[in-house]
Each structure stands twice: as C-alpha cells, then as structure tokens.
Amino acid sequence: MTWSFLLIGFALAVFMGAALVSLLASLKPEWAPRRRQLAAASILPIITAIATLLGIWFVSTAEHGQGQTMEDLAIAGVATLGGGFTALALIGGLIGAALAGRRHR
C-alpha cells in the first residue's frame, strides 16, 4: 500500500466532515455547533467500521481451501486496515468539521 491511499483517505475524510457540517447547519440549525461537528465527523468512521465488520464476516464465512491460520491472518489484516482507516476517517472528519464549523457560527 502506498502513501497515496492514506493521503487520499485523509483528504476525503476532511472534505466529507466539512461538507456534512455545512449540510447539518442548514438541516438542523437548532443544534449546537459542537453537536453538529461531532455528528458530521462520526458518519464516515461509522460507515468504515461497518464495512470492516462486513469484510471480517465475509472472510470468516467464505468457503476456502486454506488452513485456519490463513483465515486468522486475513481477518487480522482486514481488522488492522479497517481500524486504521476508521481512525483516519475520525481524525480527518473532526478536522474538516472544525474548519468548516468556524464559518457557520
């Protein structure tokens, strides 16, 4: 995996956090700015965590001819990458939501 995946993932998380806080500012103006920022920043990590869990479920239920150690290795790899991208999405979403939220106060 190259660094470009991490940079693109971070940039998309920042953009999505900024876009969602702007959308929530128009949809839910009665919410406090901090609540809008946290809600906007948490959507992408939730989606990423669900996709990670679905990937783990797919690997564990798939019919494969390899031994048990390969299945454990694949599950550990999916969990590690999914957890890393979930954390990256949370950090990027918080940064994007904080930057865009400053305009909407």
C-alpha positions in Angstrom: 0.0 0.0 0.0 1.4 3.3 -0.9 1.2 6.6 0.9 -1.3 7.9 -1.7 -4.1 5.7 -0.2 -3.6 7.3 3.2 -3.4 10.8 1.8 -6.5 10.4 -0.4 -8.4 8.8 2.5 -7.5 11.6 4.8 -8.4 14.3 2.3 -11.7 12.6 1.6 -12.4 12.4 5.3 -11.7 16.1 5.8 -13.8 17.0 2.8 -16.7 14.8 4.0 -16.6 16.3 7.5 -16.6 19.8 6.1 -19.5 19.1 3.7 -21.6 17.3 6.4 -21.2 20.0 9.0 -22.4 22.5 6.3 -25.3 20.3 5.5 -26.2 19.9 9.1 -26.0 23.6 9.7 -28.9 24.1 7.2 -30.9 21.0 8.2 -30.5 21.3 12.0 -29.9 24.9 12.9 -31.2 24.4 16.4 -28.3 22.0 17.2 -25.3 23.4 19.0 -22.2 23.9 16.7 -20.2 21.3 18.7 -23.0 18.7 18.3 -23.1 19.3 14.5 -19.4 18.9 14.3 -19.4 15.7 16.2 -22.3 14.3 14.2 -20.7 15.2 10.9 -17.3 13.8 11.9 -18.7 10.5 13.1 -20.6 9.5 10.0 -17.7 8.3 7.9 -16.0 6.4 10.7 -19.3 4.5 11.3 -19.6 3.6 7.7 -15.9 2.5 7.6 -16.4 0.4 10.8 -19.5 -1.3 9.3 -17.6 -2.1 6.1 -14.7 -3.5 8.2 -17.1 -5.7 10.1 -18.7 -6.9 6.9 -15.3 -7.7 5.4 -14.4 -9.7 8.5 -17.7 -11.5 8.3 -17.2 -12.3 4.6 -13.7 -13.7 5.3 -14.8 -15.8 8.2 -17.9 -17.3 6.4 -16.3 -17.8 3.0 -15.5 -21.3 1.8 -11.8 -21.5 1.2 -9.3 -24.3 0.9 -6.6 -22.7 3.0 -5.9 -23.7 6.6 -7.2 -22.0 9.7 -4.0 -19.9 10.1 -4.6 -18.2 6.7 -8.1 -17.3 7.7 -6.9 -15.8 11.0 -4.2 -13.9 9.1 -6.8 -12.5 6.7 -9.2 -11.5 9.5 -6.3 -9.8 11.3 -5.3 -7.9 8.2 -8.8 -6.7 7.4 -9.3 -5.7 11.1 -6.0 -3.8 11.1 -6.6 -1.9 7.9 -10.2 -1.2 8.7 -9.3 0.0 12.2 -6.6 2.2 10.8 -8.9 3.8 8.2 -11.6 4.2 10.7 -9.2 6.2 13.0 -8.0 8.2 10.0 -11.6 8.9 9.0 -12.4 10.1 12.5 -9.4 12.4 12.7 -9.9 13.8 9.2 -13.7 14.3 9.8 -13.0 16.1 13.1 -10.5 18.4 11.4 -12.8 19.1 8.4 -15.8 19.7 10.6 -13.9 22.0 12.9 -12.6 24.1 10.0 -16.0 24.3 8.3 -17.8 24.8 11.6 -15.9 28.0 12.2 -17.7 29.6 9.3 -21.2 28.7 10.4 -21.2 30.1 13.9 
